[in-house]
Amino acid sequence: MTISLSLDRYSNKSIAIRLFMTCWLIYCLHFATNTVREIYPALSLVDHFSFDVSEYLGLHADIFELPGRGAFINNNPGASILAALPYRLSKPMVDRVTARVLASRQGVTQPPEYESIYPLAREFYQKAYAKGLDVKFGLAAGVMQTLLMAPISAGSVVVMFFLLLACTKSKAKALVLSLLYAFATPVFFRTGQLNHNLLQSHFALFSFALLWQPWRDRRNIRKGAYFLAGLLAGWTVVLDYSGIILLGAIGIYLLLRLRDTGSILKSKQELALFGLGAVLSLSVLVGYQWLAFGHPLYPAQHYMPSTQYSGYGYQGMDWPQVDLLLENLINPRYGLLISAPIFILAIYLPGWYNPRVRIIGRKEIILVLILTLGLFLFTAANQYSRMQFNSGIRHVVPVVPFLFFIIAGVLLAMPRWLSVPVGVLSLGWSWCLAMYRDVEQGRGVVESVLFVLREGVVLPWMTTLDHLHLKPVWLSAWWVIGLALVLIALIWAIRFPDSWKLGAHKLEEL
């Protein structure tokens, strides 16, 4: 893959800043208005300093009541805790707008028609409208996406850029590959709304980057990096119990790195710091379960009502199923290889073992292998992953940044006449999915591509406005995208003050 971009006038830090702003803008542009279950505890944390979501009972199937204790979501609280932070900052604005809209509705008893082919979606909107919560939910979802998901995803792209820069020694290659990571993978689709699986992906990548730091000798890594890496890896479990695989894989990688010193015992301080960070994160989960359910070790799934899959194994966690393993790879609605065809390149075996193709070292390859196999087996055991048919690829998303290192090596080894079309088509495919989002109908993910080819570009939030008959006639996805392109051109054209570069500099200081 031959890449020739003139980036000499930009420093690495300048590229990082521009890349972050570009990704943040594009991610925000593709905001999806979905009110996911993790939103409810975030609202309760800010409004009542409690995880009890009793006031939202009946609005979401994943909220259950525990007599004598309250109501809770049937998953870990990590994403909700994080989402509460930007919501707290925006609460005064959200409250003012909500109050003004509700005041304008006085005397109106019938909610507007919400055009949706899904009865449950129409029912949810009617209930939320009747309770006066529809505006609050929409604004909260927007705040959590634009001030949490979008910037963290953009930050992961910057981290990927620095890692690829250290691997390739080329600004142009690192930039192009990091843009593919940003917009040709499920990172694009899942950033559209609050999602704990994608947050797991980012936190695992950040933890890995802190331990690897290929731009410096291992002996020069600061001790604080080990503590922060443990904190981040541990938080993947607070986000979801599948994070046990991520924490374990990253822990094994740390042991492999420390073994280079000749004896792991000589590095007991680094191990202790990593372990301390992980334990601090895990203590949040233990404390939550104790506070919410009265027992520190039993997860939310232990208490939730029986469902279609809870009879399998322990509350839906059974032995890995071969059919479910294949579903997570090739299901037309949520399979990794269908949702992001660029991952087909990871099947190319020389990308794993041939030094002329792969761009990462042997220990990093071991990490990718352990993490990928472990998470796919975990997901194949989790019978609830069959429910991705209506939400799209989700459970295996944490493998995305790690497998991308394999894909990047394969792309660089390919001739330009082949790698460029592969990259462009992958970007187009992923963009269609991020715009259309509905994988439940027709041919699943393919339906999004067919829809865009047939109807033209759309934006998820604009589609919601259209279904509520609230979209102004002059509002067009094309001119919004055109305005975004102008802003992106300015981002890459203007000269930033030196003070703006301090944030990018912090990564190197670690």
N, C-alpha and C positions, 0 to 999 in steps of 0.2 A: 504494500500500500504506500504509494508515493504521495506525500503531502507537501505542498509548497505554499505556505501562507506567510505574508510579510508581517511578522510580529516583533521585529527588532526594536521598534520604537516603544514597545510596551515592556515594562518590567514584569517579573512573575507576579509580584503583588498587585500591580495594576490590572493584569489579566484576571486575577482572582476576584478583585472587586467588581470588575465589569461583568464577569461570568456570573457572579452571585446576583447582581442586580437584574441581569437578563433573565436568568432562570426564575427568580422571584416574581418578576412581572408576568412572564408567560404562565407560570403556575397559577397565579392569582386570576389571570384571565380565564382559566378553565375551572373555576370554582363550581362545584356541584352542591346543590342545596339540600342534600340528604340529611335528615335528622337521625343520626346513628345513635346506638344505645349509649356510647361513651359520653355523649353530650349531657345526658341527664345528671349523672353525679357531678360533673363539672359545674353545672348550674346550681345544684344543691350546695356544693362546697362554698361557692361564692355567696349565695343568698342566705344560707343557714349554717354554714360551717359544719356540714354533716354530709355523709354519704347516703343518707336515707332519701330515697326518691319517691316516697309515698304519694306526693302530690301529682306524680306523673303516671300512677298506676292506670293500666288500660290503654295507654298510648303506644306501648311497644311490647312486642311478644317476649322480649328478653328481659323484662322487668318482672320480678316475682316478689311476693310478700312472705315474710317470715314472721308468724304470729308472735307478738310481744317484743319484736325487735325493729320492725319497719320493712321497707321494700328496697331491693337492691338489684343491680344488673347481674347477669350470670357470667361475669368475666372479671378479670383482674382490673384494678383501678388505675394502673400506670398512666394510660392515655388521658383519663379524666383529670388526674392531678395536674398533668402538664397543661391541659387545655384550660384549666381554671385560671391559670396565670394571665393569659391575654384577655380572657373574659372579664377578670377583675378590673383590669385597666380600662376596659371599654364599657363597663357596667353603667356609669352615669349617662353615657350617650345612648346605650341600648334602652335604658329605662325611660329617658326623655322621648325618644322616637316612639317607643311602644305606647306610652301614655297618650301621646298626641294622636296616634292612629286610632287607639281605642276610643278616645273622646270623639273623634269624627264619625264613629260608627253608632253613636247613641241613637236608639230607635230602630236600628237595622237588626233584624232577627234571623234572616236567611243568609247563610254564607254564600259567597260567589261560587259559581260552578268551577270545579277543578277538572279539566279534561285529562283523564288518564284512563288507559285500558285496564288498569289494575284496581279492582274494587277496594282492596285494603289501603291503597294510597289515597283514594277518595275519602274513605272512612276516617283515616288518620287526619286529613286536612279538616274535615267537618268537626271532629272532636277538638282539635287544637284551636280552631276558629271559635267554637262555642265557649271554650275556656279562656279565650283571649290570649292564647300562647303562640299563635302562628307567626306573628311578627317577631316575637322574642326568639323563637326557634330559628327563624331564618337569619336574623342578625347575629345570633350566637354562633350558628354554623359558619357564617361568613367570617366572623372575627377569628374563630379557631382555625379556619383554613388559611386565611391571609397572614395571620400573625404567629401561627405555630407550624402548620404543615408546610406551607410554601417556603418560609425562610429556612426551616430545618432541612427540607429537601434540597434547596439551593445550596445550603452549607455542605451537604453531602457531595454535591457535584464539585464544589471547590476542593474538598478533601480528595476526591477522586482525581481531580486535575493534578494536585501536588504529588500524589502517589504515582500517577502515570508519567508525570514529568521526571520523577526520579528513575523510573523504569526505562523510559525511552530516550531521555536526554534531549528531547525536542519539544519546544513550546507548541509548535503547530500540531504535532501528533497528539500531544496530551490534551490540547484544547478540543480538537475534533472528536477524539475518543470520549472525552468527558461530556461533550454535547450529545453524543450518541447514548451515553449512559443516562443522561437527563431526560431525553425525549424519545428514545427508541426502545425503552424498557418499561416494565410496569410501574416504575417510579412516577412517570407522567400521569398515568391513569389513577393510581391510588392517592396521589397528592391532592386530587380534586376535593377530598373530604377528610375529616378526622378519621385516622385509621391506625390502630395499634400495631398491625403487622408491618406496615411501612416504617413506623417509628422504631420497631425492633431492628429492622434492616439498617436504619441510619445509626442507631446507637451501637450496634455490633460493628459497623464499619468504622465509626469513630474510635471505638475501643481498640480494634485491630490496628488502626493507623498509629495510635499512640504507642503501641508495643513494637510495631515494625519500624516506623520512621526510617525508610530506606535512604533518606538524604543525609543521614549521619551514622557514625559508628555506634553500635549498641552500648558500648561502655560510656558514651556521652549523653545517654538519655537521662533526663532528670528524674529523680525519685518520685516527684509529684505525678508524673505521667502514669506510673504504675497504679497509683491510688485512683486517679481519674478513670483509667481504663477499667479497673475493677468495678467502680461505681457505675459506669455506663453498661458494662456487660451484665452486671447484676440487675440493672433496671430493665433489661429485656425480659427478665422473669416477672417483674412487677407488671409489665405490659401484657404478658401472656405466658402461660406455663410452658409453651414451646420454647421459651427463652432458655430453658434448662439445657437444651442442645447447643444454643449459641454460647452460653456461659461455659459449658464444658469444653467445647471446641476451642474457644479462645484461651481457656486455661491450659489446655494441652499445648497449644501453640506457644504460650509463655514458657512452659517447661522446656520445649524444644529450643527456644531462643536462649534461655538461661543455661542450658546444657553446654553451650559453646564455651562457657568459662572453664569447663573441665569438671566442675562439680556443682550440682544444683544447690547444695548446702551452702556454698559460698555466696549465693544470691538470696539468702533467706529474707533479707530486708525487702527486696523487690517483691518476693512472694507474699510476704506479710502485708505489704501495702496494697497489693492487688486484692488479696483476700479480705482486708479490712474494708476496702471500697465495696466489694461484692456483698459482704455481710451487712453493711449499712443499708444498701438498697433492699436486700432481702428482708431486713427488719421492718421496712415500710409495709411490705406485703403481709408479713406475719402480724404486725400490729393492726392492719386493716381487717384481716380475717378475724382476729380476736375481738376487735371492736364491733364489727358488723354481725358476726355469726356466733360469737361466744367461744370459739375454739381457734387457736393460732395456726393449726396445721391443715384443717379441712378447707378446700377451695369452695368457691361459690357454687360450682357444679354439684357439690355434695348435697346442697340444700334445695336446689331448684326443683320444680315439679317435673314429673316424668314427661319425656318427649318421645318422638319417633325413634330416636337413636340412643336414648339413655339406657336401654336394656342391654346394649352391647358392652361387654366387659364391665369396667368401672365407669359408670356415667358416660358412656359413649367412647371411652378409650379401650380399644380392643387390641388384639394382635394385629400387626400390619397386614392389610389386605392387598393382594396383587392387583385386583381390579381398581382399587382406589389409588394405588401408586400410579397406574397407567392413566387414570382419570386426571390426576394432577399434572400429568405431562401433556396429554393430547386431547382432553375433553374440549369440544368446540366452544364451550362457554367459559371455562376457567383454566384450561391447560396452559402450562408455561410456554410450550412450543407453539401454541396457537395464539395466545395472547401477545407474545413477542417472538416472532419467528427468528429474530436475530440469534436467539439462544440455541438454535439448531447447530450453529457453529461450534458450540461447546462439545458436540459429539465427535468432533475431529480429534482423534486420539493424539496425534503429534503435538497438539496444543497443550497437552498435559505433561509430556515427557521429553519432547525434543527441544534442546536448548536454543535451537535456531528459530523456533516458533514461539515458545512460551516466553513471557516477559517477567515472570516472578520466580523466586528461588524454590528450592526443594521443600523447605519448611512451610512456605506459603502454600505450595501445592497440596501438602498434607492437610493443612488447615481447610482449604477449599473442599477437598475430598471428604474429610470427616464431617464438616458442617453440612455439605450438600446431601450426602447419604443419610446422615442423622436426621435432618429436618424432613426429608422426603419420607423416611420410614415413620417418623413421628406423625406426620400428616396422614400417611396411609393407615395409621392406627386410629386416628381421630375421625370417628364416623361423621362428626358434624361438618367435616370438610366437604361432604357431599352436598351441603346446602349452599355452596358457592355458585350454584346454577343461576341464582338471581342477583348475585353481587359481583361476579367476576373474580378473577385471580386474586387470592388474598393470602392463604395460609403458607404458601411456599415463597412469598415475596422476600423474606429475609435472605434467601440464597442469592438474590439478584446481584448485589455489588461484588460478591466473591466470585461467582461464575463469570462476571464481566471481565475479570482479569484474564481468564482463559480466552474469551471472545476477542478481547483487544489484541492478544498475541496473534490469533488466527487472522484477524483483519489486516494487521501489519504485514503478515507473511503473504497475503494474497496480492495478485497483480492489481494495479489501479483500475483497469478496465472492468474488473469484477467487484472489487471492494466498494467502489463508489456507488454503483447501482444497488448493491446490498444495503449500504448505509442509507441511501435515499428512500428506498422502498420500505425499509424498517421504520424510518422516521414517519413516513406517510401512514403506514399501518397503525402505529402507536398513536399518532395524532387523531386518526379517525375514532379509535377506541376512547380516547380522552374526551372527545367532543360528544359522541353519541351516547356512550356508556351503557346502554341497555343491551345485555347479553342474553336475556331470557327468551327473546323472541327469535323466530326463524332459525337461522344458521349460526346463532351465537355471536362470537366475535366478528365473524365474516360479515354479519348483518350491518355492523357499524361502517365497514368499508363500502358496502353496497349503498347504504343510505346516503353517505356523503357524496359518493359519485353520482347518485341520482338527484339529491335535493340540494347539494352544496354545503358549504361549511356552516356549522352551528356552534353555539357556546352553551354549556349546560345550564348556567344560571338564566340565560336569555330564553332557553326552552321552557323553564319553569314559569317565567313571567308570561310567556305566550300562552301556556296552558291555563293560567289564571286570568287571562285577558287583561293583563296589566302592562304589556309591552307597548311602548309608544310606536306609532306607525313609522316614525322616522328612524327608529333604532335598528341598525343592521349589523350583523356579525362582521361583515366585510369592512365597514368603516372603523369598527372597534379594533379589529386586527390591523388595519392600516395605521391607525394612530399608535398602536403598540410597536409596529415596525419603525415608525418615526422615532419613538422614544428609545428603542434599542439602538438605532443608528446614532442618536445623540450620546447614548451611554458609551459607545465605542469611539466616538469622535472627540468628546470634550476631554480637557485635561483636569484631573482631580488634584486638589490640594494635598500636600504631603501628609497632613494630619489624618486624611481619610485612609491612609495606608496602615494605620496602627493596628486595626483589627486583623488584617491579613498577616501582619508581622507576629502576632501572638502565637500562631500555629508553629512557626519556626522556633520560637522561644522555648516551647515545650520540649 
